[in-house]
Amino acid sequence: MDEIVLTATEMASAQPVRKANATQTEMFSVVAHGDHWHVLHDGQRNAPLSSRRAAFEAAVAAALPALEAGHDVTLRTSPAGTDGGDAFES
């Protein structure tokens, strides 16, 4: 591995560099909205789904391309028991 040495002046003026292969984190949230569930990603909410389980499965399917591209993925779900009786537990 090569060593990189910078002077204090160079360090002060250095700009952050993002490597092309740097890991990016993608967030997918399963949220209740009224009587439906949605997947929230990048500020966008998908079409309403009838159950928490369906929304969770849609979130996993939506996250797969990000995983395959080498990104970190975080999946969040809102509390159980708010969808009118769906038995799916996280």
N, C-alpha and C positions, 0 to 999 in steps of 0.2 A: 504494500500500500504506500502510495506517495505521501509525503508530508507537505502540507501547505503552511507557509509562514507569512503572516501579514503584520505590517507595522501598525501601531496604534492609529495613525492617520488613515491607513487603508481600511482598518476595521470600522472606524467611525463613519466612513463614507460608503461602506459596503451595503449593497442592496440584497435583501433575501432572494434566494433563487429556489424555485420549486422544480425538483427533478421531474422528468416526464414520467418516471415510474413510481413516483411518491404515492403513498397510500392516501386515499381520500375516504372519508367516512360518509356513508349514506344513511339517513334516518328514515325509517318507515314507522308510522304510528297507526294503530287500530283504535279508532275513536267512535263513541256513540254520538249520534245526532238525532234527536227525536226518537222515533221508533226504528231507526235504521243504524247500520254500522258503515263506516268508511275507512279507507286507507288514505292517510295523509302523507304526502311526500313532496318535498320542494315547494311547500305552500299550496299544493294542489290537492283537492279532495276528489277521490274517484266516485263513480256512481254508487248510489245507496245499495247496500247488501242487507239481506233479511236477518242474518245472524252474525254473532261475534265469530263463530267458527269460520263462516264463509269469508269474512273480512280478514281473518288471520291467514287463511289459505291464499287469499288474493295478495296479501302483503308478502308472503313467502315467495310466491310466483313473481311478483314485481321486483323482489330483491335479488333473485337469481342472476340476472344479467350483471348487476353491480358486483356480486361475488365473483362471477366468472371473469370480470375485468380486473380483478385483484383489489377491489375496494373493501374496506371494513364496512360492515353493515350492522346497524343497531335497529332492533325491532322492539317497539313498545306497545303495550296494550293497556286500555283503560280498565278500571276495576270491573270484576265479574259481577253478575247479578243486576246489571242495568239494562239488559236487553229483553226483558219480558219472559225470562225462563229458559233461555238457551243453556243447556247443560255443560257446554264447553268451559273448561277451567284452564287458565294459563299455568 
